[in-house]
Amino acid sequence: MRERPLIVAADDSPDNLDILRWHLHKQGYEVAAARDGAEALAMIAELRPDLVILDIMMPVLDGIDVARRIKSDESRREVTVVFCDLRGFTRLTVSSDPDEVMRVLREYHAGLGELITQYEGTLERFVGDGLLVVFNDPLPCPDHTERAVRIALDMRACVAGFAMDWRARDHKLGFGVGIS
């Protein structure tokens, strides 16, 4: 396992690569620089980086072609995805003042955020009350399906604790969680 996350950065401008490398090193990342898309693909295959940053316009292979080849790579690992949301949230946004809606979201995101960190998931996205968490990507995790099930159960328990307080404030919110 690497000490620092590795990023492959591809750009045909040496100045852009130097600036990017400087900023990323300062943030604690290791950077491998490629001058074109073909070189980037070779580095990706050899180094298996945590992240790839691609310029669109490059010689040999452009950034879009590199991204397409990465996505079509059949050796991408299996992942487990957990998705969840609050049931009745839309009704809450219509019937409550914005400060109260934001209070509910802050409680919800803080509680579930702690669990995501604890179980080492990757928050892929959140939109309002909807969250999507990925396990086994980008960081490998051999027990990703087990972690997904455990976090889903803990999320349910966490939201059940909030729900008592929410009911006392006259909010009728449920919780839905799924695993794929």
TORMARTOR-26680 format. One record per atom (N, C-alpha, C): atom name; x, y, z. Coordinates in nm, 3 decimals, decimal comma. Example, Ala and Ser with C-alpha at 12.3 -4.5 7.8 and 13.67 -1.06 7.14 Angstrom:
<atoms>
+-------+---------+---------+---------+
! atome !      c1 !      c2 !      c3 !
+-------+---------+---------+---------+
!     N !   1,319 !  -0,569 !   0,780 !
!    CA !   1,230 !  -0,450 !   0,780 !
!     C !   1,320 !  -0,330 !   0,780 !
!     N !   1,285 !  -0,225 !   0,708 !
!    CA !   1,367 !  -0,106 !   0,714 !
!     C !   1,290 !   0,003 !   0,787 !
+-------+---------+---------+---------+
</atoms>
This chain:
<atoms>
+-------+---------+---------+---------+
! atome !      c1 !      c2 !      c3 !
+-------+---------+---------+---------+
!     N !   0,085 !  -0,119 !   0,000 !
!    CA !   0,000 !   0,000 !   0,000 !
!     C !   0,088 !   0,124 !   0,000 !
!     N !   0,050 !   0,222 !  -0,080 !
!    CA !   0,125 !   0,346 !  -0,087 !
!     C !   0,104 !   0,432 !   0,037 !
!     N !   0,206 !   0,512 !   0,067 !
!    CA !   0,193 !   0,607 !   0,178 !
!     C !   0,102 !   0,723 !   0,140 !
!     N !   0,113 !   0,770 !   0,015 !
!    CA !   0,034 !   0,883 !  -0,032 !
!     C !  -0,047 !   0,840 !  -0,153 !
!     N !  -0,169 !   0,893 !  -0,171 !
!    CA !  -0,247 !   0,859 !  -0,290 !
!     C !  -0,172 !   0,900 !  -0,417 !
!     N !  -0,184 !   0,817 !  -0,520 !
!    CA !  -0,115 !   0,842 !  -0,646 !
!     C !  -0,211 !   0,892 !  -0,752 !
!     N !  -0,171 !   1,000 !  -0,819 !
!    CA !  -0,248 !   1,057 !  -0,928 !
!     C !  -0,163 !   1,052 !  -1,055 !
!     N !  -0,221 !   1,001 !  -1,164 !
!    CA !  -0,156 !   1,013 !  -1,294 !
!     C !  -0,218 !   1,135 !  -1,360 !
!     N !  -0,133 !   1,231 !  -1,397 !
!    CA !  -0,177 !   1,354 !  -1,463 !
!     C !  -0,119 !   1,356 !  -1,604 !
!     N !  -0,206 !   1,376 !  -1,703 !
!    CA !  -0,161 !   1,376 !  -1,842 !
!     C !  -0,194 !   1,510 !  -1,908 !
!     N !  -0,089 !   1,572 !  -1,962 !
!    CA !  -0,104 !   1,700 !  -2,032 !
!     C !   0,018 !   1,718 !  -2,121 !
!     N !  -0,002 !   1,768 !  -2,242 !
!    CA !   0,112 !   1,787 !  -2,332 !
!     C !   0,187 !   1,917 !  -2,305 !
!     N !   0,140 !   1,996 !  -2,209 !
!    CA !   0,209 !   2,118 !  -2,172 !
!     C !   0,292 !   2,094 !  -2,046 !
!     N !   0,426 !   2,098 !  -2,057 !
!    CA !   0,510 !   2,077 !  -1,939 !
!     C !   0,483 !   2,178 !  -1,827 !
!     N !   0,450 !   2,302 !  -1,865 !
!    CA !   0,420 !   2,403 !  -1,764 !
!     C !   0,295 !   2,366 !  -1,684 !
!     N !   0,191 !   2,319 !  -1,753 !
!    CA !   0,069 !   2,277 !  -1,684 !
!     C !   0,096 !   2,161 !  -1,589 !
!     N !   0,177 !   2,065 !  -1,634 !
!    CA !   0,211 !   1,951 !  -1,549 !
!     C !   0,290 !   1,996 !  -1,426 !
!     N !   0,384 !   2,089 !  -1,445 !
!    CA !   0,462 !   2,138 !  -1,330 !
!     C !   0,373 !   2,207 !  -1,227 !
!     N !   0,281 !   2,289 !  -1,274 !
!    CA !   0,190 !   2,359 !  -1,182 !
!     C !   0,100 !   2,260 !  -1,110 !
!     N !   0,044 !   2,167 !  -1,185 !
!    CA !  -0,043 !   2,066 !  -1,126 !
!     C !   0,032 !   1,981 !  -1,024 !
!     N !   0,151 !   1,936 !  -1,063 !
!    CA !   0,233 !   1,854 !  -0,972 !
!     C !   0,264 !   1,930 !  -0,844 !
!     N !   0,300 !   2,058 !  -0,856 !
!    CA !   0,333 !   2,140 !  -0,738 !
!     C !   0,214 !   2,150 !  -0,643 !
!     N !   0,096 !   2,181 !  -0,698 !
!    CA !  -0,023 !   2,195 !  -0,615 !
!     C !  -0,064 !   2,063 !  -0,550 !
!     N !  -0,057 !   1,956 !  -0,627 !
!    CA !  -0,099 !   1,826 !  -0,572 !
!     C !  -0,001 !   1,773 !  -0,467 !
!     N !   0,130 !   1,792 !  -0,489 !
!    CA !   0,229 !   1,752 !  -0,389 !
!     C !   0,204 !   1,827 !  -0,258 !
!     N !   0,174 !   1,955 !  -0,271 !
!    CA !   0,147 !   2,038 !  -0,154 !
!     C !   0,026 !   1,985 !  -0,075 !
!     N !  -0,068 !   1,923 !  -0,144 !
!    CA !  -0,187 !   1,867 !  -0,081 !
!     C !  -0,167 !   1,723 !  -0,032 !
!     N !  -0,047 !   1,669 !  -0,051 !
!    CA !  -0,017 !   1,536 !   0,000 !
!     C !  -0,030 !   1,422 !  -0,099 !
!     N !  -0,036 !   1,453 !  -0,228 !
!    CA !  -0,048 !   1,350 !  -0,331 !
!     C !   0,085 !   1,323 !  -0,400 !
!     N !   0,102 !   1,201 !  -0,443 !
!    CA !   0,214 !   1,164 !  -0,530 !
!     C !   0,161 !   1,178 !  -0,673 !
!     N !   0,243 !   1,229 !  -0,765 !
!    CA !   0,197 !   1,254 !  -0,901 !
!     C !   0,293 !   1,190 !  -1,000 !
!     N !   0,236 !   1,113 !  -1,094 !
!    CA !   0,312 !   1,061 !  -1,208 !
!     C !   0,262 !   1,137 !  -1,330 !
!     N !   0,354 !   1,199 !  -1,404 !
!    CA !   0,317 !   1,286 !  -1,515 !
!     C !   0,337 !   1,216 !  -1,649 !
!     N !   0,237 !   1,229 !  -1,736 !
!    CA !   0,243 !   1,174 !  -1,872 !
!     C !   0,228 !   1,289 !  -1,971 !
!     N !   0,302 !   1,282 !  -2,083 !
!    CA !   0,300 !   1,390 !  -2,183 !
!     C !   0,195 !   1,371 !  -2,292 !
!     N !   0,134 !   1,252 !  -2,297 !
!    CA !   0,029 !   1,228 !  -2,396 !
!     C !  -0,060 !   1,113 !  -2,347 !
!     N !  -0,167 !   1,088 !  -2,420 !
!    CA !  -0,263 !   0,987 !  -2,379 !
!     C !  -0,208 !   0,845 !  -2,378 !
!     N !  -0,124 !   0,812 !  -2,475 !
!    CA !  -0,067 !   0,677 !  -2,480 !
!     C !   0,023 !   0,652 !  -2,359 !
!     N !   0,104 !   0,751 !  -2,325 !
!    CA !   0,190 !   0,739 !  -2,208 !
!     C !   0,106 !   0,727 !  -2,080 !
!     N !  -0,004 !   0,802 !  -2,075 !
!    CA !  -0,093 !   0,796 !  -1,959 !
!     C !  -0,152 !   0,655 !  -1,945 !
!     N !  -0,199 !   0,596 !  -2,054 !
!    CA !  -0,255 !   0,460 !  -2,048 !
!     C !  -0,153 !   0,359 !  -1,997 !
!     N !  -0,029 !   0,370 !  -2,044 !
!    CA !   0,076 !   0,280 !  -1,998 !
!     C !   0,100 !   0,296 !  -1,848 !
!     N !   0,104 !   0,421 !  -1,801 !
!    CA !   0,124 !   0,447 !  -1,657 !
!     C !   0,008 !   0,392 !  -1,575 !
!     N !  -0,114 !   0,412 !  -1,625 !
!    CA !  -0,233 !   0,365 !  -1,554 !
!     C !  -0,227 !   0,213 !  -1,538 !
!     N !  -0,192 !   0,143 !  -1,646 !
!    CA !  -0,184 !  -0,003 !  -1,640 !
!     C !  -0,077 !  -0,050 !  -1,543 !
!     N !   0,037 !   0,019 !  -1,542 !
!    CA !   0,148 !  -0,021 !  -1,456 !
!     C !   0,129 !   0,020 !  -1,311 !
!     N !   0,086 !   0,143 !  -1,288 !
!    CA !   0,084 !   0,200 !  -1,153 !
!     C !  -0,047 !   0,185 !  -1,077 !
!     N !  -0,158 !   0,161 !  -1,150 !
!    CA !  -0,291 !   0,151 !  -1,088 !
!     C !  -0,316 !   0,268 !  -0,992 !
!     N !  -0,321 !   0,390 !  -1,046 !
!    CA !  -0,333 !   0,510 !  -0,960 !
!     C !  -0,471 !   0,519 !  -0,893 !
!     N !  -0,478 !   0,607 !  -0,793 !
!    CA !  -0,603 !   0,633 !  -0,724 !
!     C !  -0,692 !   0,728 !  -0,803 !
!     N !  -0,630 !   0,812 !  -0,886 !
!    CA !  -0,703 !   0,911 !  -0,964 !
!     C !  -0,626 !   0,940 !  -1,092 !
!     N !  -0,699 !   0,973 !  -1,198 !
!    CA !  -0,637 !   1,012 !  -1,325 !
!     C !  -0,693 !   1,148 !  -1,365 !
!     N !  -0,604 !   1,241 !  -1,398 !
!    CA !  -0,643 !   1,374 !  -1,446 !
!     C !  -0,593 !   1,385 !  -1,591 !
!     N !  -0,685 !   1,415 !  -1,682 !
!    CA !  -0,653 !   1,415 !  -1,825 !
!     C !  -0,683 !   1,549 !  -1,889 !
!     N !  -0,588 !   1,598 !  -1,968 !
!    CA !  -0,615 !   1,710 !  -2,057 !
!     C !  -0,696 !   1,655 !  -2,174 !
!     N !  -0,785 !   1,734 !  -2,228 !
!    CA !  -0,865 !   1,686 !  -2,341 !
!     C !  -0,782 !   1,680 !  -2,469 !
!     N !  -0,713 !   1,789 !  -2,501 !
!    CA !  -0,638 !   1,798 !  -2,626 !
!     C !  -0,493 !   1,756 !  -2,603 !
!     N !  -0,459 !   1,635 !  -2,649 !
!    CA !  -0,321 !   1,584 !  -2,637 !
!     C !  -0,287 !   1,508 !  -2,763 !
!     N !  -0,157 !   1,498 !  -2,793 !
!    CA !  -0,116 !   1,419 !  -2,909 !
!     C !  -0,132 !   1,269 !  -2,881 !
!     N !  -0,123 !   1,191 !  -2,986 !
!    CA !  -0,131 !   1,044 !  -2,985 !
!     C !  -0,272 !   1,001 !  -2,949 !
!     N !  -0,313 !   1,014 !  -2,823 !
!    CA !  -0,450 !   0,988 !  -2,779 !
!     C !  -0,497 !   1,108 !  -2,698 !
!     N !  -0,617 !   1,158 !  -2,728 !
!    CA !  -0,666 !   1,270 !  -2,648 !
!     C !  -0,729 !   1,217 !  -2,518 !
!     N !  -0,762 !   1,309 !  -2,429 !
!    CA !  -0,814 !   1,272 !  -2,298 !
!     C !  -0,945 !   1,194 !  -2,305 !
!     N !  -1,029 !   1,227 !  -2,401 !
!    CA !  -1,156 !   1,156 !  -2,415 !
!     C !  -1,133 !   1,011 !  -2,455 !
!     N !  -1,041 !   0,987 !  -2,550 !
!    CA !  -1,010 !   0,850 !  -2,590 !
!     C !  -0,950 !   0,770 !  -2,474 !
!     N !  -0,865 !   0,835 !  -2,396 !
!    CA !  -0,806 !   0,767 !  -2,280 !
!     C !  -0,916 !   0,729 !  -2,182 !
!     N !  -1,007 !   0,822 !  -2,154 !
!    CA !  -1,118 !   0,792 !  -2,061 !
!     C !  -1,204 !   0,677 !  -2,113 !
!     N !  -1,231 !   0,675 !  -2,243 !
!    CA !  -1,310 !   0,566 !  -2,301 !
!     C !  -1,239 !   0,431 !  -2,284 !
!     N !  -1,109 !   0,430 !  -2,306 !
!    CA !  -1,033 !   0,304 !  -2,291 !
!     C !  -1,029 !   0,258 !  -2,146 !
!     N !  -1,017 !   0,353 !  -2,054 !
!    CA !  -1,018 !   0,316 !  -1,912 !
!     C !  -1,154 !   0,255 !  -1,877 !
!     N !  -1,261 !   0,317 !  -1,922 !
!    CA !  -1,396 !   0,269 !  -1,891 !
!     C !  -1,424 !   0,133 !  -1,954 !
!     N !  -1,366 !   0,104 !  -2,069 !
!    CA !  -1,392 !  -0,024 !  -2,136 !
!     C !  -1,302 !  -0,136 !  -2,085 !
!     N !  -1,210 !  -0,104 !  -1,996 !
!    CA !  -1,119 !  -0,204 !  -1,940 !
!     C !  -1,198 !  -0,304 !  -1,857 !
!     N !  -1,202 !  -0,429 !  -1,904 !
!    CA !  -1,279 !  -0,533 !  -1,836 !
!     C !  -1,217 !  -0,577 !  -1,703 !
!     N !  -1,094 !  -0,535 !  -1,674 !
!    CA !  -1,031 !  -0,576 !  -1,549 !
!     C !  -1,069 !  -0,482 !  -1,433 !
!     N !  -1,171 !  -0,387 !  -1,452 !
!    CA !  -1,214 !  -0,300 !  -1,341 !
!     C !  -1,273 !  -0,387 !  -1,233 !
!     N !  -1,241 !  -0,356 !  -1,105 !
!    CA !  -1,284 !  -0,440 !  -0,995 !
!     C !  -1,434 !  -0,431 !  -0,970 !
!     N !  -1,487 !  -0,534 !  -0,903 !
!    CA !  -1,626 !  -0,536 !  -0,862 !
!     C !  -1,645 !  -0,439 !  -0,746 !
!     N !  -1,756 !  -0,368 !  -0,746 !
!    CA !  -1,785 !  -0,272 !  -0,639 !
!     C !  -1,922 !  -0,303 !  -0,580 !
!     N !  -1,943 !  -0,253 !  -0,460 !
!    CA !  -2,074 !  -0,260 !  -0,397 !
!     C !  -2,120 !  -0,117 !  -0,371 !
!     N !  -2,245 !  -0,089 !  -0,406 !
!    CA !  -2,300 !   0,045 !  -0,394 !
!     C !  -2,414 !   0,045 !  -0,293 !
!     N !  -2,411 !   0,143 !  -0,204 !
!    CA !  -2,520 !   0,165 !  -0,108 !
!     C !  -2,586 !   0,297 !  -0,144 !
!     N !  -2,716 !   0,296 !  -0,158 !
!    CA !  -2,788 !   0,419 !  -0,188 !
!     C !  -2,901 !   0,434 !  -0,088 !
!     N !  -2,925 !   0,557 !  -0,044 !
!    CA !  -3,029 !   0,579 !   0,057 !
!     C !  -3,090 !   0,717 !   0,043 !
!     N !  -3,208 !   0,732 !   0,102 !
!    CA !  -3,273 !   0,862 !   0,105 !
!     C !  -3,375 !   0,866 !   0,217 !
!     N !  -3,420 !   0,987 !   0,246 !
!    CA !  -3,525 !   1,008 !   0,345 !
!     C !  -3,661 !   1,002 !   0,275 !
!     N !  -3,750 !   0,922 !   0,326 !
!    CA !  -3,886 !   0,915 !   0,271 !
!     C !  -3,967 !   1,029 !   0,331 !
!     N !  -4,036 !   1,102 !   0,246 !
!    CA !  -4,115 !   1,216 !   0,292 !
!     C !  -4,038 !   1,347 !   0,293 !
!     N !  -3,915 !   1,345 !   0,240 !
!    CA !  -3,833 !   1,465 !   0,243 !
!     C !  -3,890 !   1,578 !   0,157 !
!     N !  -3,943 !   1,543 !   0,040 !
!    CA !  -4,001 !   1,645 !  -0,048 !
!     C !  -4,116 !   1,715 !   0,023 !
!     N !  -4,200 !   1,638 !   0,090 !
!    CA !  -4,312 !   1,697 !   0,166 !
!     C !  -4,259 !   1,792 !   0,274 !
!     N !  -4,148 !   1,752 !   0,340 !
!    CA !  -4,087 !   1,837 !   0,443 !
!     C !  -4,041 !   1,970 !   0,383 !
!     N !  -3,980 !   1,965 !   0,264 !
!    CA !  -3,929 !   2,089 !   0,203 !
!     C !  -4,042 !   2,186 !   0,168 !
!     N !  -4,158 !   2,133 !   0,138 !
!    CA !  -4,272 !   2,218 !   0,103 !
!     C !  -4,339 !   2,275 !   0,228 !
!     N !  -4,343 !   2,196 !   0,336 !
!    CA !  -4,420 !   2,236 !   0,454 !
!     C !  -4,338 !   2,302 !   0,564 !
!     N !  -4,206 !   2,306 !   0,552 !
!    CA !  -4,122 !   2,361 !   0,659 !
!     C !  -4,042 !   2,480 !   0,607 !
!     N !  -3,997 !   2,562 !   0,701 !
!    CA !  -3,914 !   2,676 !   0,660 !
!     C !  -3,774 !   2,624 !   0,624 !
!     N !  -3,702 !   2,696 !   0,538 !
!    CA !  -3,571 !   2,651 !   0,490 !
!     C !  -3,470 !   2,622 !   0,602 !
!     N !  -3,472 !   2,700 !   0,708 !
!    CA !  -3,378 !   2,674 !   0,818 !
!     C !  -3,402 !   2,538 !   0,881 !
!     N !  -3,527 !   2,499 !   0,895 !
!    CA !  -3,558 !   2,368 !   0,952 !
!     C !  -3,519 !   2,255 !   0,858 !
!     N !  -3,541 !   2,275 !   0,728 !
!    CA !  -3,500 !   2,174 !   0,629 !
!     C !  -3,348 !   2,155 !   0,635 !
!     N !  -3,275 !   2,266 !   0,642 !
!    CA !  -3,129 !   2,257 !   0,649 !
!     C !  -3,084 !   2,193 !   0,781 !
!     N !  -3,155 !   2,217 !   0,889 !
!    CA !  -3,121 !   2,153 !   1,017 !
!     C !  -3,135 !   2,001 !   1,007 !
!     N !  -3,245 !   1,956 !   0,948 !
!    CA !  -3,265 !   1,811 !   0,929 !
!     C !  -3,153 !   1,754 !   0,842 !
!     N !  -3,121 !   1,822 !   0,730 !
!    CA !  -3,015 !   1,772 !   0,642 !
!     C !  -2,880 !   1,769 !   0,712 !
!     N !  -2,850 !   1,871 !   0,791 !
!    CA !  -2,722 !   1,873 !   0,865 !
!     C !  -2,711 !   1,754 !   0,959 !
!     N !  -2,818 !   1,726 !   1,034 !
!    CA !  -2,818 !   1,612 !   1,126 !
!     C !  -2,799 !   1,482 !   1,049 !
!     N !  -2,874 !   1,467 !   0,944 !
!    CA !  -2,871 !   1,346 !   0,860 !
!     C !  -2,733 !   1,326 !   0,796 !
!     N !  -2,682 !   1,430 !   0,731 !
!    CA !  -2,551 !   1,418 !   0,666 !
!     C !  -2,438 !   1,395 !   0,766 !
!     N !  -2,444 !   1,462 !   0,881 !
!    CA !  -2,338 !   1,443 !   0,982 !
!     C !  -2,339 !   1,300 !   1,034 !
!     N !  -2,456 !   1,248 !   1,067 !
!    CA !  -2,464 !   1,110 !   1,118 !
!     C !  -2,420 !   1,007 !   1,017 !
!     N !  -2,469 !   1,017 !   0,894 !
!    CA !  -2,432 !   0,920 !   0,792 !
!     C !  -2,289 !   0,941 !   0,745 !
!     N !  -2,242 !   1,066 !   0,745 !
!    CA !  -2,103 !   1,094 !   0,706 !
!     C !  -2,004 !   1,026 !   0,799 !
!     N !  -2,033 !   1,027 !   0,929 !
!    CA !  -1,946 !   0,957 !   1,024 !
!     C !  -1,940 !   0,808 !   0,994 !
!     N !  -2,054 !   0,749 !   0,959 !
!    CA !  -2,057 !   0,606 !   0,927 !
!     C !  -1,979 !   0,576 !   0,798 !
!     N !  -1,992 !   0,663 !   0,699 !
!    CA !  -1,920 !   0,643 !   0,573 !
!     C !  -1,769 !   0,644 !   0,599 !
!     N !  -1,725 !   0,737 !   0,683 !
!    CA !  -1,584 !   0,742 !   0,720 !
!     C !  -1,543 !   0,618 !   0,797 !
!     N !  -1,624 !   0,580 !   0,895 !
!    CA !  -1,593 !   0,463 !   0,979 !
!     C !  -1,580 !   0,335 !   0,895 !
!     N !  -1,668 !   0,317 !   0,796 !
!    CA !  -1,665 !   0,196 !   0,715 !
!     C !  -1,576 !   0,209 !   0,591 !
!     N !  -1,510 !   0,323 !   0,577 !
!    CA !  -1,417 !   0,350 !   0,467 !
!     C !  -1,482 !   0,339 !   0,329 !
!     N !  -1,604 !   0,393 !   0,321 !
!    CA !  -1,672 !   0,399 !   0,192 !
!     C !  -1,632 !   0,527 !   0,120 !
!     N !  -1,669 !   0,535 !  -0,006 !
!    CA !  -1,645 !   0,655 !  -0,085 !
!     C !  -1,780 !   0,718 !  -0,115 !
!     N !  -1,800 !   0,840 !  -0,066 !
!    CA !  -1,924 !   0,912 !  -0,096 !
!     C !  -1,915 !   0,955 !  -0,242 !
!     N !  -1,988 !   0,885 !  -0,326 !
!    CA !  -1,982 !   0,913 !  -0,470 !
!     C !  -2,062 !   1,038 !  -0,502 !
!     N !  -2,178 !   1,053 !  -0,437 !
!    CA !  -2,255 !   1,175 !  -0,456 !
!     C !  -2,364 !   1,186 !  -0,352 !
!     N !  -2,405 !   1,307 !  -0,331 !
!    CA !  -2,525 !   1,331 !  -0,251 !
!     C !  -2,602 !   1,445 !  -0,314 !
!     N !  -2,731 !   1,429 !  -0,317 !
!    CA !  -2,820 !   1,531 !  -0,369 !
!     C !  -2,933 !   1,544 !  -0,269 !
!     N !  -2,932 !   1,652 !  -0,194 !
!    CA !  -3,035 !   1,671 !  -0,092 !
!     C !  -3,029 !   1,558 !   0,008 !
!     N !  -3,136 !   1,479 !   0,012 !
!    CA !  -3,143 !   1,368 !   0,107 !
!     C !  -3,092 !   1,236 !   0,049 !
!     N !  -3,055 !   1,234 !  -0,078 !
!    CA !  -3,007 !   1,111 !  -0,142 !
!     C !  -2,856 !   1,098 !  -0,135 !
!     N !  -2,809 !   0,980 !  -0,093 !
!    CA !  -2,665 !   0,953 !  -0,084 !
!     C !  -2,633 !   0,827 !  -0,162 !
!     N !  -2,516 !   0,824 !  -0,226 !
!    CA !  -2,467 !   0,706 !  -0,295 !
!     C !  -2,324 !   0,682 !  -0,248 !
!     N !  -2,300 !   0,566 !  -0,188 !
!    CA !  -2,170 !   0,531 !  -0,131 !
!     C !  -2,117 !   0,408 !  -0,203 !
!     N !  -1,989 !   0,412 !  -0,242 !
!    CA !  -1,926 !   0,301 !  -0,315 !
!     C !  -1,821 !   0,237 !  -0,226 !
!     N !  -1,816 !   0,105 !  -0,229 !
!    CA !  -1,713 !   0,029 !  -0,158 !
!     C !  -1,630 !  -0,049 !  -0,260 !
!     N !  -1,501 !  -0,051 !  -0,239 !
!    CA !  -1,401 !  -0,120 !  -0,323 !
!     C !  -1,360 !  -0,037 !  -0,444 !
!     N !  -1,385 !   0,093 !  -0,440 !
!    CA !  -1,338 !   0,181 !  -0,545 !
!     C !  -1,342 !   0,324 !  -0,492 !
!     N !  -1,240 !   0,401 !  -0,496 !
!    CA !  -1,113 !   0,370 !  -0,560 !
!     C !  -1,020 !   0,286 !  -0,472 !
!     N !  -1,044 !   0,281 !  -0,342 !
!    CA !  -0,955 !   0,203 !  -0,256 !
!     C !  -1,004 !   0,059 !  -0,247 !
!     N !  -0,915 !  -0,038 !  -0,269 !
!    CA !  -0,955 !  -0,178 !  -0,261 !
!     C !  -0,997 !  -0,215 !  -0,119 !
!     N !  -1,096 !  -0,302 !  -0,111 !
!    CA !  -1,146 !  -0,347 !   0,018 !
!     C !  -1,205 !  -0,485 !  -0,002 !
!     N !  -1,136 !  -0,589 !   0,046 !
!    CA !  -1,177 !  -0,727 !   0,017 !
!     C !  -1,314 !  -0,765 !   0,072 !
!     N !  -1,360 !  -0,699 !   0,178 !
!    CA !  -1,489 !  -0,733 !   0,238 !
!     C !  -1,596 !  -0,627 !   0,206 !
!     N !  -1,594 !  -0,577 !   0,082 !
!    CA !  -1,681 !  -0,465 !   0,046 !
!     C !  -1,829 !  -0,496 !   0,059 !
!     N !  -1,872 !  -0,616 !   0,027 !
!    CA !  -2,015 !  -0,646 !   0,040 !
!     C !  -2,057 !  -0,652 !   0,187 !
!     N !  -1,972 !  -0,708 !   0,269 !
!    CA !  -2,002 !  -0,713 !   0,413 !
!     C !  -2,008 !  -0,573 !   0,473 !
!     N !  -1,914 !  -0,489 !   0,435 !
!    CA !  -1,915 !  -0,351 !   0,484 !
!     C !  -2,042 !  -0,278 !   0,442 !
!     N !  -2,085 !  -0,302 !   0,319 !
!    CA !  -2,206 !  -0,237 !   0,269 !
!     C !  -2,328 !  -0,278 !   0,351 !
!     N !  -2,338 !  -0,405 !   0,383 !
!    CA !  -2,452 !  -0,452 !   0,463 !
!     C !  -2,445 !  -0,393 !   0,603 !
!     N !  -2,325 !  -0,395 !   0,664 !
!    CA !  -2,311 !  -0,341 !   0,799 !
!     C !  -2,342 !  -0,191 !   0,803 !
!     N !  -2,293 !  -0,115 !   0,704 !
!    CA !  -2,321 !   0,029 !   0,706 !
!     C !  -2,470 !   0,055 !   0,685 !
!     N !  -2,536 !  -0,024 !   0,600 !
!    CA !  -2,679 !  -0,005 !   0,577 !
!     C !  -2,757 !  -0,025 !   0,707 !
!     N !  -2,722 !  -0,128 !   0,783 !
!    CA !  -2,788 !  -0,152 !   0,912 !
!     C !  -2,761 !  -0,039 !   1,010 !
!     N !  -2,636 !   0,007 !   1,014 !
!    CA !  -2,601 !   0,117 !   1,105 !
!     C !  -2,665 !   0,248 !   1,061 !
!     N !  -2,678 !   0,270 !   0,930 !
!    CA !  -2,747 !   0,389 !   0,881 !
!     C !  -2,892 !   0,388 !   0,927 !
!     N !  -2,953 !   0,272 !   0,914 !
!    CA !  -3,094 !   0,259 !   0,955 !
!     C !  -3,110 !   0,291 !   1,104 !
!     N !  -3,019 !   0,239 !   1,186 !
!    CA !  -3,024 !   0,266 !   1,331 !
!     C !  -2,998 !   0,414 !   1,360 !
!     N !  -2,905 !   0,474 !   1,288 !
!    CA !  -2,872 !   0,616 !   1,307 !
!     C !  -2,993 !   0,703 !   1,276 !
!     N !  -3,056 !   0,678 !   1,162 !
!    CA !  -3,172 !   0,758 !   1,123 !
!     C !  -3,289 !   0,733 !   1,217 !
!     N !  -3,303 !   0,610 !   1,268 !
!    CA !  -3,410 !   0,582 !   1,365 !
!     C !  -3,393 !   0,670 !   1,489 !
!     N !  -3,270 !   0,692 !   1,531 !
!    CA !  -3,244 !   0,781 !   1,644 !
!     C !  -3,285 !   0,924 !   1,614 !
!     N !  -3,254 !   0,971 !   1,492 !
!    CA !  -3,294 !   1,106 !   1,452 !
!     C !  -3,446 !   1,115 !   1,440 !
!     N !  -3,510 !   1,009 !   1,393 !
!    CA !  -3,654 !   1,012 !   1,364 !
!     C !  -3,736 !   1,045 !   1,488 !
!     N !  -3,692 !   1,000 !   1,604 !
!    CA !  -3,766 !   1,032 !   1,726 !
!     C !  -3,769 !   1,184 !   1,747 !
!     N !  -3,655 !   1,248 !   1,731 !
!    CA !  -3,647 !   1,394 !   1,745 !
!     C !  -3,726 !   1,462 !   1,634 !
!     N !  -3,716 !   1,410 !   1,512 !
!    CA !  -3,789 !   1,469 !   1,401 !
!     C !  -3,941 !   1,460 !   1,424 !
!     N !  -3,986 !   1,345 !   1,475 !
!    CA !  -4,130 !   1,331 !   1,503 !
!     C !  -4,175 !   1,432 !   1,608 !
!     N !  -4,089 !   1,456 !   1,708 !
!    CA !  -4,122 !   1,555 !   1,812 !
!     C !  -4,135 !   1,694 !   1,751 !
!     N !  -4,067 !   1,718 !   1,639 !
!    CA !  -4,076 !   1,847 !   1,568 !
!     C !  -4,180 !   1,840 !   1,456 !
!     N !  -4,263 !   1,734 !   1,460 !
!    CA !  -4,374 !   1,713 !   1,366 !
!     C !  -4,330 !   1,685 !   1,222 !
!     N !  -4,217 !   1,617 !   1,207 !
!    CA !  -4,171 !   1,575 !   1,075 !
!     C !  -4,192 !   1,425 !   1,061 !
!     N !  -4,263 !   1,387 !   0,958 !
!    CA !  -4,291 !   1,245 !   0,932 !
!     C !  -4,195 !   1,197 !   0,823 !
!     N !  -4,076 !   1,155 !   0,866 !
!    CA !  -3,973 !   1,110 !   0,773 !
!     C !  -3,940 !   0,963 !   0,795 !
!     N !  -3,929 !   0,892 !   0,686 !
!    CA !  -3,884 !   0,754 !   0,690 !
!     C !  -3,746 !   0,745 !   0,627 !
!     N !  -3,696 !   0,623 !   0,614 !
!    CA !  -3,562 !   0,603 !   0,558 !
!     C !  -3,564 !   0,481 !   0,468 !
!     N !  -3,504 !   0,495 !   0,351 !
!    CA !  -3,491 !   0,383 !   0,259 !
!     C !  -3,343 !   0,364 !   0,226 !
!     N !  -3,301 !   0,238 !   0,221 !
!    CA !  -3,162 !   0,207 !   0,186 !
!     C !  -3,160 !   0,082 !   0,099 !
!     N !  -3,075 !   0,083 !  -0,002 !
!    CA !  -3,062 !  -0,031 !  -0,091 !
!     C !  -2,915 !  -0,060 !  -0,116 !
!     N !  -2,887 !  -0,184 !  -0,156 !
!    CA !  -2,750 !  -0,227 !  -0,184 !
!     C !  -2,748 !  -0,296 !  -0,319 !
!     N !  -2,648 !  -0,262 !  -0,399 !
!    CA !  -2,631 !  -0,327 !  -0,529 !
!     C !  -2,487 !  -0,370 !  -0,543 !
+-------+---------+---------+---------+
</atoms>
